Amino acid sequence: MNCRYYIPMLNLVGRGSVSDVGKEAAILHGTKAFVVASEGNVGEAQAKQISDILSSEGLTAHLFCEAVPNPTVSVVEKGVGRYRDSGCDIIVAVGGGSAIDTAKGIGLLVTNGGNIRDYDGTNKSKHAMPPFIAISTTAGTGSEVTQFAVITDDEDHSKFTIVDWHMTPNVSVNDPEMMLSMPPALTAATGMDALTHAVEAYVSKNATPVTDAKAYKAVELIARSLSKAVKDGSDIEARENMCYASFLAGTAFNNAGLGLVHAMSHPLGGKYDLPHGLCNALLLPHVMKFNMDRASGRYSELAVAVGAGKAWHTERENCESFIRFILNLSREIDIPDGLSEVGVKSKDLEALADEAVQESIGATNPRPYSAQQVLDVYKAAF
C-alpha cells in the first residue's frame, strides 16, 4: 500500500492562533498581501482584521472582498487582474471555502496564466502559486488544508474541480475565536460538510491507515460537538473541537479522496446555488445506503466511534444504526428533510444524475455506479 500525503507545511489550530498570521507571512518573505475575503460586511470586517494583524509585522495589504458563494470563473479572473495591478507578493485568504477556493484560483493563474477552466482535473499546473496562507472562519469546508478547489462556470452554472498540489496552502489557520459569530444554519451546514468529508474519506478506495486515523477522530469530534456549536455559538470548547474535526477531515480527504456524495453535490449546488454543506447533508445518508453492501464494515466502525453501534452487533446492524444517527443529527440541527424542501425540482434529477457520473471526484467511491443508480439516490433524497 503506497501513501502520498499532502498537507500544508504549517497548521495553526486553536484559540488565538490567527494572531500569528503576520509573523508567518513575514517568514514567507511577504511584504504586501493580497487579502481575499467574501463580499459583504462580514467579509470586509474579516479582511480588515487580517490587514491589521499583517500591519503589526510590517506588511501592507490590498483587500479583495469579492468572493461569492460557489466561487465563479469571473470573480477569479477579476482577482487575477487586481493582484497583478496591486504589486502583491503573498496571498492571504480569510473566510469559508468560497473565499479560499477563490484565492486558490487566483494564485494558480497568477503564476501559470491561461484560463482557470484549463486546470479542471488533476495537477495541470507547472508552477507554484505565490506564498499562500488560508484562514478558515467556518469549521467544515477543509479548503484551508487541501489541494482542491471547486469553481462554478458562470456561463452554464456547472461546477468543475481542480486538484493540484500547487494549491496546497503554505500555512493553514483554524481559530475558533474567528467562528463565534457564525450563525446556526451555517454552523450546521459546514459541520455536516466536515462529517461528509470524514465519512467519505474513511470508506474511500484510496484510504490508508494515515487517513483512517484522521477521519475516525474527526467523526468522533463532530458527533460530540456539532450540535452544541449549533445550539450555542459561544461554546468555545465545541467550536474548538469542530476546528480540529474540520482540520482532520480535510487532511483525510485531501489524501484519500471523496465519493458519490460530492459527485452528486457539485451539480446540485451549481444548478440551484445551494450551500455545498447543505447538499452534502441531504445526500449523505442515502449514498451510505447505496454503498452499504461494499462498505458496511467501515460504516460499522464509525457507528461504534459515535456510540450508535455495538461491538456485538452485525456490521449491517451497526451500519443502519450509523445512518439513523446521521439522520437524527441532521434533524437536531435543523437540516431540511429532503431536496424538495430546498427548491429542487424532480424534473431536473435526470440531468443532475448525468452530470454527477461525469464528476471525477466520485472515482474513489467504494461502489461503482451508473447514471440510473445515481438518479435513484437523488429520488430517495427528494
Buried (B, 14 or more C-beta within 10 A) or exposed (E): EEEEEBBBEBBBBBBEBBBBBBEBBBBBEBEBBBBBBBBEEBBBBBBBBBBEBBEEBEBBBBBBBBBBBBBBBBBBBBBBEBBEEBEBBBBBBBBBBBBBBBBBBBBBBBEBEEEBEBBBEEEBBEEBBBBBBBBBBBBBBBBBBBBBBBBBBEEEBBBBBBBBBBBBBBBBBBBBBBBEEBEBBBBBBBBBBBBBBBBBBBBBBBBBEBBBEBBBBBBBBBBBBBBBBBBEBEBBEBBBBBBBBBBBBBBBBBBBBBBBBBBBBBBBBBBBEBBBBBBBBBBBBBBBBBBBEBBBEBBBBBBBBBEBBEEEBEBBBBBBBBBEBBBEBBEEBEBBEEBEEBEBEEEBBBEBBEBBBEBBBBBBBBBEBEBEBBBBBBBBBB
